[in-house]
Amino acid sequence: MKRGWTKSWQCVRNPIPLFVIFAAGMFAAAGSGTAQIVRKPKRANELALAGLRPGRDTFADAQKRLDALLTSAKPDGQGPRTWQEACTGRRLAVEVDDSGVIQNVDILSGPSAPNCKETQDPQHARLWTTGRGLRLGDPREHVLAIYGQPGSSGPSVKDGRELELLYYAFDWAGSDVPQVMEISCDRATGHVVEILLAFPSL
């Protein structure tokens, strides 16, 4: 066999497959940063608080549900109707429009009674929870894990307590759902102490 033939045969015997060349090119392109995945910020809206849906449920719905579980407080003039859990000091308030449809629901923590033993009844637990599972007393990190970053945030003070207010606007979800949620966290502990869900913009 001639020398030239031997050299040519060795080249044919160990060819580089085309798919290897193609794959190498793809990896090089990815490594150069030309192919990047852009992730959208996480966001989620809320429809219910304390088992009530602003913009849909009525005051009669709230009264039927809450009078059996909490102590009712008489409203001052035209103020919101309020219920309270005597042991834990938590409060729940609703405001309604002229037709009796709930416009906002507000739940907030308060000083508990001495030697208070919180009930484990699921119905009571649901009163202090959003539809997506955020509960009074949860850490701030849990808020962000469920709803993403707020539209705005800043310091606030209520009843002498320094708070951080997290403001969420849900207009992107359509006009037929609650539009605003405000979550207040205690600046000292970082825990949620108040949640307000409103059908109209505040």
Residue pairs with C-beta under 8 A, 6 or more apart in sequence:
29 35
41 148
41 149
42 148
42 149
43 147
43 148
43 172
44 132
44 146
44 147
44 148
45 168
45 170
45 172
45 173
45 177
45 178
46 130
46 131
46 132
46 147
46 168
46 170
46 178
46 181
46 197
47 53
47 131
47 177
47 178
48 130
48 131
48 197
49 105
49 107
49 129
49 130
49 131
49 195
49 196
49 197
50 92
50 105
50 107
50 126
50 127
50 128
50 129
51 65
51 126
51 127
52 61
52 62
52 65
52 94
52 102
52 105
53 102
53 178
54 102
54 103
54 104
54 105
54 178
54 197
54 198
54 199
55 101
55 102
55 103
55 176
55 177
55 178
55 199
56 101
56 102
57 101
57 102
58 96
58 100
58 101
58 102
59 81
59 94
59 96
59 100
59 101
59 102
60 100
61 102
62 81
62 94
62 102
63 81
66 72
66 83
66 92
66 127
67 83
69 83
69 123
69 124
69 127
70 83
70 84
70 85
70 92
70 127
71 83
71 84
71 85
71 86
72 81
72 82
72 83
73 82
73 83
73 84
75 81
75 82
80 93
80 94
80 95
80 106
81 93
81 94
81 95
81 96
82 91
82 92
82 93
83 91
83 92
83 93
84 90
84 91
84 92
84 110
85 91
85 124
85 127
86 113
87 112
87 113
87 116
87 117
87 118
87 119
88 109
88 110
88 112
88 113
88 116
88 118
89 109
89 110
89 111
89 112
89 113
90 107
90 108
90 109
90 110
90 127
90 128
90 136
91 107
91 108
91 110
92 105
92 106
92 107
92 127
93 105
93 106
93 107
94 102
94 104
94 105
94 106
95 102
95 103
95 104
96 102
96 103
97 103
102 199
103 198
103 199
103 200
104 196
104 197
104 198
104 199
104 200
105 196
105 197
106 194
106 195
106 196
106 197
107 127
107 128
107 136
107 194
107 195
107 196
108 136
108 184
108 193
108 194
108 195
109 136
109 137
109 193
109 194
125 135
128 135
128 136
128 137
129 135
129 136
130 146
130 195
130 197
132 146
132 147
133 146
134 142
134 143
134 146
134 147
134 183
134 192
134 195
135 192
136 192
136 193
136 194
136 195
137 191
137 192
137 193
138 191
138 192
139 190
139 191
139 192
140 164
140 166
140 185
140 190
140 191
140 192
141 190
142 192
143 166
143 183
143 185
143 192
147 168
147 181
150 166
150 167
150 168
150 183
151 167
151 168
151 169
152 167
153 164
153 165
153 166
153 167
154 164
154 165
155 162
155 163
155 164
155 165
155 187
156 162
156 163
156 164
156 165
156 184
157 163
158 184
158 194
161 186
161 193
162 186
162 187
162 188
163 184
163 185
163 186
163 187
163 193
163 194
164 184
164 185
164 187
165 182
165 183
165 184
166 182
166 183
166 184
166 185
167 180
167 181
167 182
168 180
168 181
168 182
168 183
169 179
169 180
169 201
170 177
170 178
170 179
170 180
170 181
171 179
171 201
178 197
178 198
178 199
179 198
179 199
179 200
179 201
180 196
180 197
180 198
180 200
180 201
180 202
181 195
181 196
181 197
181 198
182 194
182 195
182 196
182 198
182 202
183 192
183 194
183 195
183 196
184 192
184 193
184 194
184 195
185 191
185 192
185 193
186 193
